[in-house]
Amino acid sequence: MSEVNERQPLGTPTWLDLRVPGVAELAKAKDYYGGVFGWTFADGELGTMCLLRGVPVAGMRTGDGGWTVHLATDDCDTTAKAVVAAGGTIVEQPHDVGDLGRAALATDPTGAVFGLWQGGTFPGCRLVNEPDTLVRNDLVTGDPGKAREFYPAVFGFTLDRNPDLPGFDFTFLRRQDGHEVGGIMGMPGAKSAWGTCFEVADTDATLAKAGGGTVDDTPYGRSAVFRDPFSVELSIIARP
């Protein structure tokens, strides 16, 4: 279990939320994800909080975009300027969310959407890296070279290849302290998007609750990919 009670270092995936078209879909999303992950829900300034054992692990709100990862920053405005300087676009300008924090929404030069989160009283996901919580985010893109230039320029990431997957164009993203926070998967022709992966205790049991999907045994555990009722793709993994 990893409990988070303070701001995370620059570039760390620190919050994620699911955006669905309307109020009726939001109710449907609660039923679905509550059944898959055992979450309960509460409304707040960030929209609907998804709770595990009463602790926020994700959010939901009405809007477009599916699951959106927010990367940590100590200065949302400065990082937003760095996004633009590196060739990205700010879709939602930095704004305060009460005393919880300061947020922005951006696209990188490949077209992938991501958020920025400057924690105030709320650092982001309060539980990670345990069953039914966020375990990692990876960018899948048809233009990995451009992504590998952009994210280090904005967040100071260092890059290295993955020797466990020699047949794939995969690059680790590491914070300035060397900690791995995600990766970039080059896939010719793919639409650029940040993927979300949740850890689970049992991949097959969770996939059955989700309605089925595609299973794969990897060097890191048994994983699966599926789509929710809104055709939003996400993945799960049971780690050894």
C-alpha positions as CSV (number, residue, x, y, z in Angstrom):
1,M,0.0,0.0,0.0
2,S,1.2,3.5,-0.8
3,E,-0.6,6.3,1.0
4,V,0.0,9.8,-0.3
5,N,-0.4,12.8,2.1
6,E,1.8,15.5,0.4
7,R,2.6,17.0,-2.9
8,Q,4.5,14.7,-5.3
9,P,7.6,15.8,-7.2
10,L,7.4,17.5,-10.6
11,G,5.9,15.2,-13.3
12,T,4.5,12.5,-11.1
13,P,1.1,11.2,-12.1
14,T,-0.8,12.5,-9.1
15,W,-4.5,12.7,-9.9
16,L,-6.8,11.3,-12.5
17,D,-10.5,11.8,-13.4
18,L,-13.0,10.3,-15.7
19,R,-15.1,12.7,-17.8
20,V,-18.5,11.4,-19.1
21,P,-21.0,13.2,-21.2
22,G,-23.8,14.0,-18.7
23,V,-25.5,13.4,-15.3
24,A,-27.1,10.2,-16.4
25,E,-23.8,8.8,-17.6
26,L,-22.2,9.9,-14.4
27,A,-24.7,7.7,-12.4
28,K,-24.0,4.8,-14.8
29,A,-20.2,5.3,-14.3
30,K,-20.6,5.1,-10.5
31,D,-22.5,1.8,-10.9
32,Y,-20.0,0.4,-13.2
33,Y,-16.8,1.3,-11.5
34,G,-18.2,0.6,-8.1
35,G,-18.9,-2.9,-9.3
36,V,-15.5,-3.3,-10.9
37,F,-13.2,-1.8,-8.2
38,G,-15.5,-1.7,-5.1
39,W,-15.3,2.1,-5.0
40,T,-17.8,4.3,-3.1
41,F,-18.5,7.9,-4.1
42,A,-18.8,11.4,-2.6
43,D,-19.4,14.8,-4.2
44,G,-16.9,17.7,-3.7
45,E,-15.2,20.6,-5.4
46,L,-13.4,18.3,-7.8
47,G,-16.6,16.6,-8.9
48,T,-17.4,13.1,-7.7
49,M,-14.6,11.5,-5.6
50,C,-14.0,7.8,-6.1
51,L,-13.2,6.4,-2.7
52,L,-11.5,3.2,-1.5
53,R,-11.8,2.6,2.3
54,G,-13.1,6.2,2.4
55,V,-10.0,7.6,0.8
56,P,-9.9,9.4,-2.6
57,V,-8.3,7.4,-5.4
58,A,-9.7,9.1,-8.5
59,G,-12.5,11.4,-9.6
60,M,-15.4,11.7,-12.0
61,R,-17.1,14.6,-13.6
62,T,-19.3,15.5,-16.6
63,G,-17.4,16.5,-19.8
64,D,-15.3,15.0,-22.6
65,G,-12.1,13.1,-22.6
66,G,-12.4,9.8,-20.8
67,W,-9.7,9.2,-18.1
68,T,-7.3,12.1,-17.8
69,V,-4.0,11.9,-15.9
70,H,-2.8,15.1,-14.1
71,L,1.0,15.5,-13.5
72,A,2.3,17.1,-10.4
73,T,3.8,20.6,-10.3
74,D,4.7,23.0,-7.5
75,D,3.8,25.9,-9.8
76,C,1.0,25.3,-12.2
77,D,1.4,28.7,-14.0
78,T,5.1,28.2,-14.6
79,T,4.7,24.7,-15.9
80,A,1.9,25.8,-18.2
81,K,4.2,28.3,-19.7
82,A,6.8,25.5,-20.1
83,V,4.2,23.4,-21.9
84,V,3.6,26.2,-24.5
85,A,7.4,26.9,-24.9
86,A,7.9,23.2,-25.7
87,G,5.2,23.2,-28.4
88,G,2.2,22.1,-26.4
89,T,-1.1,23.9,-25.9
90,I,-3.0,24.9,-22.8
91,V,-6.7,23.9,-23.2
92,E,-7.9,25.1,-19.8
93,Q,-5.8,27.9,-18.2
94,P,-4.5,27.5,-14.7
95,H,-7.3,28.0,-12.2
96,D,-7.9,27.5,-8.5
97,V,-10.1,24.7,-7.2
98,G,-11.0,26.2,-3.9
99,D,-8.1,25.6,-1.4
100,L,-7.6,22.1,-2.8
101,G,-5.1,23.1,-5.5
102,R,-4.5,24.7,-8.8
103,A,-5.2,22.9,-12.1
104,A,-4.8,23.2,-15.9
105,L,-5.4,21.1,-18.9
106,A,-3.0,20.7,-21.8
107,T,-2.2,18.9,-25.0
108,D,1.3,17.8,-26.0
109,P,2.6,18.3,-29.5
110,T,1.4,14.8,-30.5
111,G,-2.2,15.6,-29.5
112,A,-2.3,13.7,-26.2
113,V,-4.3,15.4,-23.4
114,F,-3.0,15.6,-19.8
115,G,-3.6,17.8,-16.8
116,L,-1.4,19.7,-14.3
117,W,-2.1,19.6,-10.6
118,Q,-0.5,21.9,-8.0
119,G,-1.7,20.4,-4.7
120,G,-3.0,22.7,-2.0
121,T,-4.9,21.0,0.8
122,F,-5.4,18.0,-1.6
123,P,-2.3,16.3,-2.9
124,G,-4.2,14.1,-5.4
125,C,-4.8,10.3,-5.3
126,R,-4.4,9.4,-1.7
127,L,-3.9,5.7,-2.3
128,V,-1.8,4.3,-5.2
129,N,0.0,1.1,-6.1
130,E,-2.4,-1.3,-4.4
131,P,-5.4,-3.2,-5.7
132,D,-8.2,-1.1,-7.1
133,T,-6.0,2.1,-7.3
134,L,-3.8,3.7,-9.9
135,V,-0.5,1.9,-10.6
136,R,0.9,3.6,-13.7
137,N,0.3,5.8,-16.8
138,D,1.9,5.4,-20.2
139,L,1.7,7.5,-23.3
140,V,0.9,5.6,-26.5
141,T,1.7,7.6,-29.6
142,G,2.5,7.4,-33.3
143,D,5.1,10.1,-32.9
144,P,7.3,9.0,-30.0
145,G,10.3,11.1,-31.0
146,K,8.3,14.3,-30.6
147,A,7.0,13.1,-27.2
148,R,10.5,12.2,-26.0
149,E,11.5,15.8,-26.7
150,F,8.5,17.5,-25.1
151,Y,8.2,15.8,-21.7
152,P,11.8,16.1,-20.6
153,A,11.7,19.8,-21.7
154,V,8.6,20.5,-19.5
155,F,9.2,18.2,-16.5
156,G,12.9,17.5,-16.5
157,F,12.4,13.8,-17.1
158,T,15.3,11.6,-18.1
159,L,14.8,8.8,-20.6
160,D,16.0,5.2,-20.9
161,R,14.9,2.2,-22.9
162,N,13.3,-1.0,-21.5
163,P,15.5,-4.1,-21.8
164,D,12.6,-6.3,-20.8
165,L,10.7,-5.4,-24.0
166,P,13.4,-5.3,-26.7
167,G,10.8,-5.8,-29.5
168,F,8.9,-2.6,-28.5
169,D,9.6,1.1,-29.0
170,F,9.2,1.8,-25.3
171,T,11.0,4.5,-23.3
172,F,10.9,5.0,-19.5
173,L,10.2,8.4,-18.1
174,R,12.1,9.1,-14.9
175,R,11.8,12.1,-12.5
176,Q,14.9,14.1,-11.7
177,D,15.5,11.8,-8.7
178,G,15.6,8.8,-11.0
179,H,12.2,7.4,-10.0
180,E,10.2,5.9,-12.9
181,V,6.8,7.6,-13.3
182,G,5.6,6.3,-16.7
183,G,6.7,5.6,-20.2
184,I,6.2,6.4,-23.9
185,M,5.2,3.6,-26.2
186,G,5.8,4.3,-29.9
187,M,3.1,2.6,-32.0
188,P,2.9,3.5,-35.7
189,G,-0.4,5.0,-36.6
190,A,-1.7,5.2,-33.1
191,K,-3.7,8.1,-31.9
192,S,-1.8,9.8,-29.0
193,A,-3.3,9.3,-25.6
194,W,-2.2,8.7,-22.0
195,G,-3.4,5.3,-20.8
196,T,-4.4,4.5,-17.3
197,C,-3.7,1.2,-15.5
198,F,-5.1,0.1,-12.2
199,E,-3.6,-2.5,-10.0
200,V,-5.9,-5.4,-9.1
201,A,-5.6,-8.5,-6.9
202,D,-7.0,-10.9,-9.5
203,T,-6.9,-9.9,-13.2
204,D,-9.4,-12.5,-14.4
205,A,-11.9,-11.9,-11.6
206,T,-11.8,-8.1,-12.1
207,L,-12.1,-8.6,-15.9
208,A,-15.2,-10.7,-15.4
209,K,-16.8,-7.8,-13.4
210,A,-15.8,-5.4,-16.1
211,G,-17.6,-7.4,-18.8
212,G,-14.6,-9.0,-20.5
213,G,-11.5,-7.9,-22.4
214,T,-8.1,-9.0,-23.6
215,V,-5.6,-10.7,-21.3
216,D,-1.9,-10.7,-21.6
217,D,0.8,-12.2,-19.4
218,T,3.8,-9.8,-19.2
219,P,7.1,-9.7,-17.4
220,Y,5.4,-7.4,-14.8
221,G,2.3,-9.5,-14.1
222,R,-1.0,-10.6,-15.6
223,S,-2.6,-7.6,-17.4
224,A,-5.8,-7.0,-19.3
225,V,-7.3,-4.2,-21.4
226,F,-11.1,-3.5,-21.6
227,R,-13.5,-0.7,-22.4
228,D,-16.0,0.7,-20.0
229,P,-19.7,1.5,-21.0
230,F,-18.6,4.7,-22.6
231,S,-16.0,3.0,-24.8
232,V,-13.1,4.4,-22.7
233,E,-10.2,2.0,-22.7
234,L,-8.2,1.2,-19.6
235,S,-6.0,-1.5,-18.3
236,I,-5.5,-3.5,-15.1
237,I,-2.6,-5.6,-13.8
238,A,-2.1,-8.1,-11.0
239,R,1.6,-7.8,-10.1
240,P,3.5,-10.8,-8.7
